[in-house]
Amino acid sequence: MKNEQYSPVEKCAPLWGNPIFAGVQGRRTGATLRVALLVGTMSSEEALWSYRRSWLRKASGLLCMLLLGSLPASRAQRGIQPQSLKIEGDITLGGLFPVHSRGPVGVACGDIKREKGIHRLEAMLYALDQINSDPDLLPNITLGARILDTCSRDTYALEQSLTFVQALIQKDTSDVRCSNGEPPIIPKPERVVGVIGASGSSVSIMVANVLRLFSIPQISYASTAPELSDNSRYEFFSRVVPPDSYQAQAMVDIVKAMGWNYVSTLASEGNYGESGVDAFLQISREAGGLCIAQSIKIPREPRPGEFEKIIKRLMETSNARGVIIFANEDDIKRVLQAAKKANLTGHFLFVGSDSWGAKNSPIQDQEEVAEGAVTILPKRASIDGFDEYFTSRSLENNRRNIWFAEFWEDDFKCKLTRPGIKYEADRRKCTGEERISRDSQYEQEGKVQFVIDAVYAMAHALHSMHLDLCPGSMGVCDKMDPVEGRMLLQYIRSVNFNGSAGTGVMFNENGDAPGRYDIFQYQLSNVSNPGYKDIGQWTNHLRLNPEEMQWSGGHRNIPDSVCSFPCESGERKKMVKGVPCCWHCELCDGYQYLLDEFSCDMCPYDMRPLKNRTGCRPTPIIKLEWSSPWAIIPVFLAILGILATTGVIATFVRFNDTPIVRASGRELSYVLLTGIFLIYLITFLMIAEPSIGVCAIRRLLLGLGMCISYAAMLTKTNRIYRIFEQGKKSVTPPKFISPTSQLIITFILISVQVLGVFIWFGVMPPHTIIDYEEQKPPNPELARGVLKCDMSDLSLILCLSYSIVLMITCTVYAIKSRGVPETFNEAKPIGFTMYTTCIIWLAFVPIFFGTAQSTEKMFIQTTTLTVSMSLSATVSLGMLYVPKVYVIIFHPEQNVQKRKRSFKAVVQAATVSTHLSQKSNDKQNGESKIEPDRSQ
């Protein structure tokens, strides 16, 4: 009815303050709309809903126009193409499809979308045809539809969706009169009981907010944002596709299965991209072991060069080769283009969400960059019946689809005569004889199955509702006129049937479908048919076939996408602060082993680390072996010394009663030779494998041999000194110069050493030890435990200290007796012996203690000690007894008895000889043939 008083906007102007708009009666029998409540309801969480609230305010104005039926008129005035498809039926379903793409700034709609738009829309029409022809599903009830174009824009879709609630709004026309003064007659719009759609998550969220107010159930075929699972905010929303939270879980499982722990994320700005990435981030945090290098958002309206900047940002963390991408097709394509432009083909390893799926359009002309991309898609199947239906569509038999002519022009690149539409000059005219699939490329769009399942889910819910409310009734009964939205929602949530692909269709308490995904990989190299290859599935858990995977260049090995590569054996991880997947590797050095992946610990003192430093192993135990060069030399000297000593002793025994043997002091000589023999013998004990017995004998004999030798020599030199000192004073011999007395004195001196050793036995019983510190060089592979007796360097010196005291004392007496002619005594040979011995032991001290820090300490000190003792014994043997043996064996004529002189005569002769030696320094003293009788 024409109104002569008001323009469409002016008609609504007086209504802003009208009480009729003060509230919404959310009942299907008729609701009164109040703008304030409409806005207020949507702003219960103002911080989150401020953006949507502004559009709902705009929606209130649109609703106002809808009350008066003025909105269609305004569209006509703007010259906008029709946006609504009407199919008559007993029960009307709403439909929301992105028939057109988003238009440029200032234009609502862009180009037609053949697959996502027309394919999906025709899928709904196909499903309605199948249901209406099925005698078992909703018999005698025809489903109709009101299908709208969302133009891929959430705000525009909100305006369109208000069409669905017109029938639920009680229109107050009290202020509107026709020119004759009568109230206007406004046609009653059809009642929409449920809505199929929308496609994009942001569109579904916007529409769901309005439909919820009027209790209109909604089933989406493509919206996967996790936010829509919130039943408290979107209680009338359901979907036949799984939410992105399942998809995100599947993608996390894929990333982990490929051994990646460092990835970046890319998201298109909007609910789908941002919610998908948020779900991925949350699940990855909960699962652990996965770090996000970069989380980048692609703006809705990217500026020139935006994608090049994104690629540069991704390359800031170049080790994160894996890129998780939740983006629309256009953004995916432009990311691939930017990567190709940056010459990074093969670097990035994309894991794409269902928006990428198995589509060719995002990767067209970018196949090399996309090679190896792993994508995920809700498990689907191609519906053969739809292929047959759609390929048979033509301009003649599909006039109900008001957008089909536009699709026809785009699909066949031809033009139809349509008023107000301009075409390229060279575009051919459509003949109408073209056929889909024959004259154009055709591939069923991936969400066709879900559109059909969504329509069937609504139909099954209505069927169950009809059976319960209208038993035995043909057609719609009064109880279903109108259909109660909240009750219908309960029936929708209860459906359970096999869908168009043979898989079960059902909903959980949040209206979500089960998570079932196919996993694809785009393969280009070494395959006969390049394209997407099915490499696994995900249904609550991942089933992946790594052997089916192939990467850039045809490589089979899964590339790395890690912040830090695994540490080598024996290296610990030093974590980078704030990035749990990044670390530096530090070697457990020295005697450390890898306690756990983050720390090293020292091996026990008796162990050394394994070569790979994953644990410890016992340190090898060594001792001085007989075959060692450190042992061969001392043993050789000791054997020679023992043979020589034995030869001397045998000679003395054989010629025991000869003058030379008797004159040398037989008793003390045998004692001294026994000490020399023991000195040589100790070499074998020092090299023998340590045991309690060996250690005990080593303690006893180490100092005893030297003590015996030096005690005997001290007794001899002391006797000579006392004899000649006494002779200077009187002719009376000194006491205790008889052989018996000399033996007693010697044994008393020896007993002090023996007593000290036995006291040592009592205080610290002999035992063996393994010294792990002695041979512990920086390289643990060279570490050895040294088996030895419990004799420290200090105890060794203390053991020899008494013998050293005897040696020094003997040297002092030898010096005091140096004036006595050698013809009369052994003082000078003993003196020379002592001088040489002192030199040997003075050399021994720095060598012995100077090697205390050497890793060869035990070998060097043992060799030094035994060689020094053997040399000192050899000096004593050589200077004191070899000349006598030489005379006894080779000059027996000299081994005869000389005439005996009295003690007084001997002393006088010695005194005269001493005076003569002082007068002539270059003349040898000893020409006198007078020899004192040493047998006294």
MOWO-V821819 format. One record per pair of residues at least 4 apart in sequence whose C-alpha atoms are under 7 Angstrom apart, sorted by the first residue. I is the first residue (numbers start at 1). J is the second residue. If there is no record, write none. Layout:
I:J  I:J
This chain:
1:184  1:185  3:178  3:179  4:179  6:10  6:11  7:11  8:12  8:65  8:70  9:13  12:16  12:64  12:65  20:32  20:33  20:34  21:32  21:33  21:34  21:35  22:33  22:34  22:35  22:36  22:37  23:32  23:33  23:34  23:35  23:37  24:31  24:32  24:33  24:34  24:37  25:31  25:32  25:33  26:31  26:213  26:214  27:31  27:214  28:168  28:482  28:484  30:168  30:169  30:170  31:168  31:169  31:170  32:169  32:170  33:169  34:38  35:39  35:60  36:40  37:41  38:42  39:43  39:53  39:56  39:57  40:44  42:49  42:53  43:49  43:50  43:53  45:49  46:50  49:53  50:54  51:55  52:56  53:57  54:58  55:59  55:155  56:60  57:61  58:62  59:63  59:159  60:64  61:65  62:66  62:159  63:67  63:162  65:69  65:70  65:71  66:70  66:71  66:166  67:171  70:74  71:75  72:76  73:77  74:78  75:79  75:80  76:80  83:148  83:149  84:146  84:147  84:148  84:149  85:146  85:147  85:148  85:401  85:402  86:145  86:146  86:147  87:144  87:145  87:146  88:144  88:145  89:142  89:143  89:144  90:141  90:142  90:143  90:144  91:142  91:143  91:144  92:143  92:144  92:145  92:146  92:191  92:192  92:193  93:144  93:145  93:146  93:192  93:193  93:194  93:195  94:145  94:146  94:147  94:164  94:192  94:194  94:195  94:196  95:145  95:146  95:147  95:148  95:195  95:196  95:197  96:147  96:148  96:149  96:150  96:196  96:197  96:198  97:117  97:121  97:148  97:149  97:150  97:197  97:198  97:199  98:116  98:117  98:149  98:150  98:151  98:152  98:199  99:112  99:113  99:117  99:118  99:149  99:150  99:151  100:109  100:110  100:111  100:112  100:113  100:117  100:151  100:152  101:109  101:110  101:111  101:112  101:113  101:151  101:152  102:108  102:109  102:110  102:151  102:152  102:153  103:107  103:108  103:109  103:110  108:151  108:156  109:151  112:407  113:117  113:118  114:118  114:119  114:407  115:119  115:120  115:445  116:120  116:445  117:121  118:122  119:123  119:445  119:448  120:124  120:447  120:448  120:451  121:125  122:126  123:127  123:448  123:451  123:452  124:128  124:451  124:452  124:455  125:129  126:130  126:386  127:131  127:452  127:455  128:132  128:143  129:133  130:134  131:137  132:142  132:143  135:139  137:463  138:463  140:474  140:475  141:475  141:476  148:160  150:156  150:157  150:160  153:157  153:203  154:158  154:202  154:203  154:206  155:159  156:160  157:161  157:203  158:162  158:206  158:207  161:207  162:166  164:192  165:169  166:189  167:188  167:189  167:190  167:191  173:183  176:183  176:184  177:181  177:182  177:183  177:184  178:182  178:183  178:184  193:216  193:483  193:485  194:216  194:217  194:218  195:217  195:218  195:219  196:218  196:219  196:220  196:454  196:455  197:204  197:218  197:219  197:220  197:221  198:203  198:204  198:220  198:223  199:204  199:220  199:221  199:222  199:223  200:204  200:222  200:223  201:205  201:223  201:224  201:225  201:271  201:272  202:206  202:270  202:271  202:272  203:207  204:208  204:223  205:209  207:211  208:212  208:234  208:237  209:213  211:215  211:216  212:216  212:236  215:236  215:485  215:486  216:236  216:485  217:236  217:237  217:485  217:489  218:236  218:237  218:238  219:237  219:238  219:239  219:454  220:238  220:239  220:240  220:454  221:239  221:240  221:241  221:447  221:450  221:451  221:454  222:241  222:447  224:241  224:242  224:243  224:244  224:272  225:243  225:244  225:271  225:272  225:275  225:276  226:243  226:244  226:245  226:275  227:275  228:234  229:510  229:512  230:234  230:510  231:235  231:510  236:489  237:511  238:511  238:512  239:511  239:512  239:513  240:450  240:453  240:454  240:505  240:512  240:513  241:378  241:450  241:513  242:246  242:512  242:513  242:514  242:515  243:247  243:512  244:248  244:276  245:249  245:276  245:279  246:250  246:515  247:251  248:252  248:276  248:279  248:280  249:253  249:280  249:283  250:254  250:538  250:542  251:255  252:256  252:280  252:284  253:257  253:542  254:258  255:259  255:260  256:260  256:261  258:558  260:560  260:561  260:562  261:289  261:290  261:291  261:561  261:562  261:581  262:290  262:291  262:292  262:293  262:320  262:561  262:562  262:563  262:581  263:291  263:292  263:293  263:320  263:321  263:322  263:323  263:561  264:292  264:293  264:294  264:295  264:320  264:322  264:323  264:324  265:277  265:294  265:295  265:296  265:323  265:324  265:325  266:295  266:296  266:297  266:324  266:325  266:326  267:273  267:274  267:277  267:296  267:297  267:298  267:325  267:326  267:327  268:273  268:274  268:297  268:298  268:299  268:326  268:327  268:328  269:273  269:274  269:297  269:298  269:299  269:300  270:274  271:275  272:276  273:277  273:326  273:327  274:278  275:279  276:280  276:326  277:281  277:326  278:282  279:283  280:284  281:285  282:286  283:287  284:288  284:290  289:581  290:581  291:580  291:581  293:317  293:320  294:314  302:306  305:309  306:310  307:311  307:334  307:335  307:338  308:312  308:338  309:313  310:314  311:315  311:338  311:339  312:316  314:318  319:561  319:562  319:563  320:561  320:562  320:563  321:347  321:348  321:349  321:561  322:348  322:349  322:350  322:561  323:348  323:349  323:350  323:351  324:350  324:351  324:352  325:350  325:351  325:352  325:353  326:352  326:353  327:331  327:332  327:355  328:332  328:355  329:333  329:355  329:356  329:362  330:334  330:362  331:335  332:336  332:362  333:337  333:362  333:363  334:338  335:339  336:340  336:366  336:369  336:370  337:341  337:366  338:342  339:343  339:344  339:345  340:344  340:345  340:369  345:368  345:369  346:369  346:552  349:372  349:373  350:373  350:374  351:373  351:374  351:375  352:356  352:357  352:374  352:375  352:376  353:357  353:375  353:376  353:377  354:375  354:376  354:377  354:378  356:362  356:375  357:375  357:376  357:377  358:532  360:364  363:367  363:370  366:370  367:371  370:522  371:522  371:523  371:524  371:551  371:552  372:521  372:522  372:523  372:550  372:551  372:552  373:521  373:522  374:520  374:521  374:522  375:519  375:520  375:521  376:517  376:518  376:519  376:520  377:517  377:518  377:519  378:516  378:517  378:518  379:516  379:517  379:518  380:449  380:501  381:449  381:501  382:444  383:387  383:449  383:500  383:501  384:388  385:389  386:390  387:391  387:444  388:392  389:393  391:436  391:437  393:397  393:398  394:398  395:399  395:405  395:432  403:407  404:408  405:409  406:410  407:411  408:412  409:413  409:414  409:415  409:416  410:414  411:440  412:440  414:427  414:428  414:429  414:430  415:427  415:428  415:429  415:430  416:429  416:430  423:427  434:439  435:439  436:440  436:442  437:441  437:442  447:451  448:452  449:453  449:500  449:501  450:454  451:455  452:456  452:500  453:457  453:499  453:500  454:458  455:459  456:460  457:461  457:492  457:495  458:462  458:492  459:463  460:464  460:495  461:465  461:488  461:491  461:492  461:495  462:466  463:467  464:468  464:491  465:469  465:491  466:470  466:471  467:471  469:479  470:477  473:477  476:480  476:481  477:481  484:488  485:489  486:490  487:491  488:492  489:493  490:494  491:495  493:507  493:508  493:511  495:506  496:504  496:505  496:506  497:504  497:505  498:502  498:503  498:504  498:505  499:503  499:504  499:505  506:513  507:511  507:512  507:513  508:512  508:513  515:539  515:540  516:538  516:539  517:537  517:538  517:539  518:536  518:537  518:538  519:534  519:535  519:536  519:537  520:532  520:533  520:534  520:535  521:532  521:533  521:534  521:535  522:531  522:532  522:533  523:530  523:531  523:532  523:533  523:550  524:530  524:531  525:553  525:554  526:554  535:544  535:545  535:548  535:549  536:543  536:544  536:545  537:542  537:543  537:544  538:542  538:543  549:556  550:554  550:555  550:556  551:555  551:556  563:581  563:582  564:582  564:583  567:571  567:572  567:573  567:585  569:612  569:613  569:614  570:587  570:588  570:593  570:594  570:612  570:613  570:614  571:585  571:586  571:587  571:588  571:594  572:585  572:586  572:587  572:588  572:594  572:597  572:598  572:599  572:600  573:583  573:584  573:585  573:586  573:597  573:598  574:583  574:584  574:585  574:586  574:598  575:580  575:582  575:583  575:584  576:580  576:582  576:583  588:592  588:593  588:594  588:600  590:778  590:779  590:780  591:602  591:603  591:608  591:609  591:780  592:600  592:601  592:602  592:603  592:609  593:600  593:601  593:602  593:603  593:609  593:613  593:614  593:615  593:616  594:599  594:600  594:601  594:613  594:614  594:615  595:599  595:600  595:601  603:607  603:608  603:609  603:616  605:772  606:618  606:619  606:772  607:616  607:617  607:618  607:619  608:616  608:617  608:618  608:619  608:780  609:613  609:615  609:616  609:617  610:614  610:615  610:616  610:617  619:783  619:784  619:785  620:784  620:785  621:784  621:785  621:786  621:787  622:784  622:785  622:786  622:787  623:689  623:786  623:787  624:628  624:687  624:859  625:631  626:631  626:632  627:631  627:632  628:632  629:633  630:859  630:863  631:635  631:687  631:863  632:636  633:637  634:638  634:683  634:863  634:866  634:867  635:639  635:683  635:684  636:640  637:641  637:870  638:642  638:680  638:681  638:683  638:870  639:643  640:644  641:645  641:680  641:874  642:646  642:677  642:680  643:647  644:648  645:649  645:673  645:677  646:650  647:651  648:652  648:885  649:653  650:654  651:655  651:885  652:656  652:661  655:661  656:661  656:662  657:661  657:662  658:662  658:895  659:663  659:895  659:896  659:897  660:664  660:884  660:895  661:665  661:666  662:666  662:935  663:934  663:935  664:669  665:669  666:670  667:671  667:739  668:672  668:712  668:743  669:673  670:674  671:675  671:708  671:712  672:676  672:708  672:709  672:712  673:677  674:678  675:679  675:705  675:706  675:708  675:709  676:680  676:705  676:709  676:873  677:681  678:682  678:701  678:705  679:705  679:706  679:869  679:870  679:873  680:870  682:686  682:698  682:701  682:702  683:687  683:866  684:688  685:694  685:698  686:698  686:862  690:694  690:695  690:768  690:787  690:788  690:789  691:695  691:767  691:768  692:696  692:766  692:767  692:768  693:697  694:698  695:699  695:766  695:767  695:789  696:700  696:766  697:701  698:702  699:757  700:704  700:757  701:705  703:707  703:799  703:800  703:803  704:708  704:753  705:709  706:710  706:803  707:711  707:750  707:803  708:712  708:750  709:713  710:714  710:803  710:806  710:807  711:715  711:746  711:749  711:750  711:806  712:716  712:746  713:717  713:810  714:718  714:806  714:810  715:719  715:742  715:745  715:746  716:720  717:721  717:810  717:813  717:814  717:827  718:722  718:813  719:723  719:737  720:724  721:725  721:813  721:817  722:726  722:734  723:727  723:733  723:734  724:728  724:907  725:729  726:730  726:733  726:734  727:731  727:907  731:904  736:741  736:742  737:741  737:742  738:742  738:936  739:743  740:744  741:745  742:746  743:747  744:748  745:749  746:750  747:751  748:752  750:754  751:755  752:756  753:757  753:802  754:758  755:759  756:760  757:761  758:762  759:763  760:764  761:765  761:766  766:790  767:789  767:790  768:788  768:789  768:790  769:787  769:788  769:789  769:790  770:785  770:786  770:787  770:788  771:785  771:786  771:787  772:776  772:784  772:785  772:786  774:855  774:857  775:783  775:784  775:785  775:855  775:856  776:780  776:783  776:784  776:855  777:782  777:783  777:855  791:795  791:796  792:796  793:797  794:798  795:799  796:800  797:801  800:804  801:805  802:806  803:807  804:808  805:809  806:810  807:811  807:834  808:812  809:813  810:814  811:815  811:831  811:834  811:835  812:816  813:817  814:818  814:827  814:828  814:830  814:831  815:831  817:827  818:827  818:828  819:914  820:910  821:825  821:910  821:925  821:926  822:826  822:827  822:828  822:926  823:926  823:931  824:931  824:932  826:830  827:831  828:832  829:833  829:879  829:880  830:834  830:880  831:835  832:836  833:837  833:875  833:876  833:879  834:838  835:839  836:840  837:841  837:872  838:842  839:843  840:844  840:868  840:872  841:845  841:868  843:847  844:848  844:864  844:868  845:849  846:850  847:851  848:861  848:864  851:857  852:857  853:857  856:860  857:861  858:862  859:863  860:864  861:865  862:866  863:867  864:868  865:869  866:870  867:871  868:872  869:873  870:874  871:875  872:876  873:877  874:878  875:879  876:880  877:881  877:882  878:882  881:885  882:886  883:887  884:888  885:889  886:890  887:891  887:892  887:894  888:892  888:895  900:933  901:905  901:906  901:932  901:933  902:906  903:907  904:908  905:909  906:910  906:932  907:911  908:912  909:913  910:914  911:915  912:916  913:917  913:925  914:918  915:919  916:920  917:921  917:925
